[in-house]
């Protein structure tokens, strides 16, 4: 087993990946600046794993901080989550997104190089594909980002490609994932956005807890079975396990890969709403509003390559996502 540095390890996907890495026998060290994560996540991770959590508070933009962390540990690989991730916000704040996502990543890679660590799993996004030329999305689909957020991920992917071309010691896993949802079975960690959620499930969850009055469905006239947009949602624990499989591939096979992590199954807005009503056992209010600019009919993955290369398989369905989400938010809000 390896010793893994987990950047952004207190965040939503990062915290679940920490649990799965520990379950697989890895040693894990977290760095996080807690700009988008609660500090008590660390206590809850210790509770789930029944072991102390080693965490360094700091920023991936801080060269001196990174140098100190790498000097203190002998890492086998890095899994990089520390980034800004809201598409809409990136349109308003492109400079901040490129600073954190691109400069932060290049600063991390420089620290890795100086420490002699050349394996990295990079958290990317399916939004790099842009408008679908065909569905499902395969990894060789045209890259056509339509937001600063997506463009920042493309920039980081491109940097990794050039790095490996310049120095073959580098191996990397780029994981382009679709819509993570759900929470850990313990109900001790899950998605907890501070403001109005950008994503569908946490928005529905806030309607279910009474924090928001109703869900607005943006358009019901799409070319889909029920008229609402269809997306590929993946349970966050399945996603976390994909990261473990990716870093294992780097450590044991030294094998670079760029892969989709999704289910290959599309769920509509109404599918999600009905499944969440089943989970929380009550009807949830909604209204239909106009379409949002840029929204498309369908968006889902072809996960065949991840299955072939990593043995990855998403085992948890929509009911699991909604059940674990409701268990998490109802416990958190004491509903």
C-alpha positions in Angstrom: 0.0 0.0 0.0 1.1 3.6 -0.6 1.3 6.9 1.2 -1.1 9.3 -0.5 -1.3 13.1 -0.3 -4.9 14.2 -0.7 -5.3 17.9 -1.6 -8.8 19.3 -0.8 -9.3 16.1 1.3 -11.8 17.7 3.6 -14.2 18.6 0.8 -17.2 16.6 -0.5 -15.5 14.2 -2.9 -12.1 14.4 -1.1 -13.5 13.3 2.3 -15.2 10.2 0.8 -12.0 9.4 -1.1 -10.1 9.6 2.2 -12.4 7.0 3.7 -12.0 4.6 0.7 -8.2 5.0 0.6 -8.0 4.1 4.3 -10.3 1.1 3.8 -8.0 0.0 1.0 -5.0 0.1 3.4 -3.3 3.3 2.2 -1.7 5.9 4.5 -3.3 9.3 3.8 -2.3 12.9 4.5 -4.8 15.7 3.9 -4.0 19.3 3.0 -6.9 21.7 2.8 -7.3 25.5 3.3 -10.9 24.9 4.5 -12.3 27.7 2.2 -15.1 25.3 1.1 -15.0 22.7 3.9 -15.9 22.5 7.5 -13.1 21.8 10.0 -15.2 19.3 11.9 -15.1 17.0 8.9 -11.7 15.9 10.2 -13.3 14.7 13.4 -16.0 12.8 11.5 -13.4 11.2 9.3 -11.5 10.0 12.4 -14.8 8.6 13.7 -15.6 6.7 10.4 -12.1 5.3 10.1 -11.5 4.8 13.8 -8.1 6.3 13.5 -6.5 9.8 13.8 -6.4 12.0 10.7 -3.2 13.6 9.6 -4.0 17.1 8.2 -2.0 20.1 7.2 -4.0 23.4 6.9 -2.7 25.4 4.0 -3.1 26.4 0.4 -1.8 24.8 -2.8 -0.7 28.3 -4.0 1.7 28.5 -1.1 5.1 27.1 -2.3 6.7 27.2 1.2 3.8 25.4 2.8 3.9 22.7 0.1 7.7 22.3 0.5 7.3 21.8 4.2 4.6 19.1 3.7 6.6 17.2 1.1 9.7 17.4 3.3 7.7 15.9 6.2 6.4 12.8 4.3 7.6 10.3 1.8 4.6 10.2 -0.6 4.0 7.6 -3.3 1.4 9.6 -5.1 -0.9 12.7 -4.9 -4.7 12.9 -5.5 -5.6 16.5 -6.3 -9.0 17.8 -5.5 -8.2 21.3 -4.3 -10.0 23.6 -6.8 -12.9 25.9 -7.3 -15.8 24.1 -9.0 -18.9 26.2 -9.6 -19.5 26.8 -13.4 -21.7 29.9 -12.9 -19.3 31.5 -10.4 -16.4 30.9 -12.8 -18.1 33.1 -15.4 -18.3 35.9 -12.9 -14.7 35.3 -11.5 -12.5 33.8 -14.2 -9.3 35.2 -12.8 -9.9 33.6 -9.4 -10.7 30.3 -11.1 -7.5 30.3 -13.2 -5.4 31.3 -10.2 -6.7 28.5 -7.9 -7.2 25.8 -10.5 -4.3 26.3 -12.8 -1.7 28.2 -10.9 -2.5 26.1 -7.8 -2.0 22.9 -9.8 1.2 24.0 -11.4 2.6 25.0 -8.0 1.7 21.6 -6.6 3.3 19.8 -9.6 6.5 21.9 -9.0 6.6 20.8 -5.3 6.0 17.2 -6.4 8.9 17.4 -8.9 11.2 18.9 -6.3 10.3 16.1 -3.9 10.7 13.4 -6.5 7.0 12.4 -6.5 5.8 11.8 -10.1 2.4 10.1 -9.7 -0.8 12.2 -9.6 -4.5 11.6 -10.0 -6.2 14.7 -11.3 -9.9 15.5 -10.5 -11.3 16.7 -13.9 -14.8 17.1 -15.2 -17.1 15.9 -18.0 -17.8 19.6 -18.8 -14.5 19.6 -20.8 -16.6 17.9 -23.6 -19.0 20.8 -24.0 -22.0 20.3 -26.3 -22.4 16.6 -27.2 -21.6 15.7 -30.8 -22.8 12.2 -29.9 -23.9 10.3 -26.8 -22.8 8.7 -24.6 -19.6 10.7 -24.1 -16.5 8.7 -24.7 -13.0 9.8 -23.8 -12.2 10.6 -27.4 -15.1 13.1 -27.8 -14.1 16.5 -28.9 -12.9 18.8 -26.1 -14.8 22.1 -26.2 -15.2 23.8 -22.8 -17.8 26.5 -22.6 -17.0 27.9 -19.1 -13.9 29.3 -17.4 -14.2 26.4 -15.0 -14.2 23.8 -17.7 -11.4 25.6 -19.5 -9.3 25.6 -16.3 -9.6 21.8 -16.2 -8.6 21.5 -19.8 -5.5 23.7 -19.1 -4.5 21.4 -16.3 -5.0 18.2 -18.4 -2.9 19.8 -21.1 -0.1 20.6 -18.7 0.0 17.0 -17.5 0.3 15.8 -21.2 3.2 18.2 -21.8 4.9 17.2 -18.5 4.9 13.5 -19.5 6.1 14.3 -22.9 9.0 16.2 -21.4 9.8 13.8 -18.6 8.6 10.2 -18.8 8.9 9.7 -15.0 5.5 11.3 -14.7 2.4 9.1 -14.7 -1.1 10.4 -14.2 -4.7 9.6 -14.0 -7.2 12.1 -15.3 -10.7 11.3 -14.1 -13.5 13.2 -15.9 -16.6 12.7 -13.8 -20.2 13.5 -14.2 -22.6 14.5 -11.4 -21.6 13.2 -7.9 -24.4 12.7 -5.5 -25.3 11.0 -2.2 -23.4 10.6 1.0 -21.5 8.0 3.1 -23.6 5.3 4.7 -22.6 6.5 8.1 -24.4 9.8 7.5 -21.3 11.5 9.0 -20.0 13.1 5.8 -21.8 14.4 2.7 -22.5 17.4 0.6 -23.1 20.6 2.6 -23.0 23.7 0.4 -22.9 27.0 2.3 -25.2 28.9 0.0 -27.8 28.2 -2.7 -26.7 24.9 -4.3 -25.6 24.9 -7.9 -26.4 21.2 -8.3 -29.7 19.4 -8.4 -29.5 16.9 -5.5 -28.3 19.3 -2.8 -31.0 21.8 -3.9 -33.7 19.1 -3.6 -32.2 18.2 -0.2 -32.7 21.8 1.0 -36.3 21.7 -0.1 -36.7 18.4 1.8 -35.3 19.9 5.0 -37.4 23.1 4.6 -34.4 25.4 4.0 -35.7 26.3 0.5 -39.4 26.6 -0.3 -39.5 24.7 -3.6 -37.4 23.4 -6.5 -37.4 25.3 -9.8 -37.3 22.9 -12.7 -35.6 24.8 -15.5 -37.6 23.8 -18.5 -39.9 20.8 -19.2 -39.8 20.9 -23.0 -36.5 19.1 -23.6 -36.3 16.2 -26.1 -36.3 13.6 -23.2 -38.9 11.1 -22.0 -40.5 13.5 -19.4 -39.3 16.8 -20.9 -36.7 17.6 -18.2 -33.0 17.5 -18.7 -31.2 14.1 -18.3 -27.9 13.8 -16.5 -25.5 11.1 -15.4 -25.4 11.0 -11.6 -22.9 8.9 -9.8 -22.8 8.0 -6.1 -20.0 9.8 -4.4 -18.7 6.5 -2.8 -18.5 4.9 -6.2 -16.6 7.9 -7.4 -14.3 7.8 -4.4 -13.5 4.1 -5.1 -12.7 5.0 -8.7 -10.0 7.4 -7.4 -8.5 4.5 -5.3 -8.4 2.3 -8.3 -6.8 5.1 -10.3 -4.0 5.7 -7.8 -3.4 2.0 -7.4 -3.0 1.8 -11.2 -0.3 4.5 -11.0 1.5 2.9 -8.1 1.4 -0.7 -9.2 1.3 -0.5 -13.0 2.8 2.9 -13.7 0.0 3.3 -16.2 -1.2 6.8 -17.3 -4.9 7.0 -18.1 -7.7 9.5 -19.0 -11.1 8.1 -18.1 -14.8 8.9 -17.6 -16.3 8.0 -14.2 -20.0 7.8 -14.6 -22.8 5.2 -14.6 -23.7 5.4 -18.2 -27.4 5.9 -17.1 -29.2 9.2 -17.4 -31.7 10.4 -14.9 -34.1 13.3 -15.5 -34.9 16.1 -13.0 -38.3 14.5 -12.3 -36.6 11.1 -11.8 -34.4 12.7 -9.1 -37.3 14.5 -7.5 -39.5 11.4 -7.3 -36.7 9.3 -5.9 -36.0 11.9 -3.3 -39.6 12.1 -2.3 -39.5 8.3 -1.8 -36.4 8.7 0.4 -37.8 11.4 2.6 -41.3 10.0 2.5 -43.1 13.3 1.7 -44.1 15.3 -1.4 -41.7 18.1 -2.4 -42.9 21.4 -3.9 -41.6 22.4 -7.3 -42.4 24.9 -10.1 -41.4 24.8 -13.8 -39.5 27.8 -14.9 -37.8 28.8 -18.2 -34.8 26.9 -19.6 -31.4 28.1 -18.5 -29.0 29.3 -21.2 -26.6 26.6 -22.3 -28.5 23.7 -20.8 -28.7 20.6 -23.1 -31.1 17.7 -23.4 -28.9 14.9 -22.2 -25.5 14.4 -20.7 -24.2 11.0 -19.8 -21.0 8.9 -19.9 -19.7 5.8 -21.6 -17.9 4.2 -18.6 -16.6 1.2 -20.6 -12.9 2.3 -20.6 -12.9 2.8 -16.8 -14.3 -0.6 -16.4 -11.7 -2.2 -18.7 -8.7 -0.3 -17.4 -9.4 0.1 -13.7 -12.1 -2.5 -13.1 -14.4 0.4 -12.1 -18.1 -0.1 -11.8 -20.7 2.1 -10.3 -22.7 -0.2 -8.0 -25.1 2.3 -6.4 -28.2 3.6 -8.1 -30.5 6.7 -7.8 -32.4 5.3 -4.8 -29.1 4.8 -3.0 -28.0 8.3 -3.8 -31.2 9.8 -2.5 -31.5 7.6 0.6 -27.9 8.4 1.7 -28.3 12.1 1.0 -31.5 12.3 3.0 -30.0 10.3 5.9 -27.1 12.8 5.9 -29.0 16.1 5.6 -31.8 15.0 8.0 -29.2 14.1 10.6 -27.2 17.3 9.9 -30.3 19.6 10.2 -31.9 17.4 12.9 -35.1 17.1 10.8 
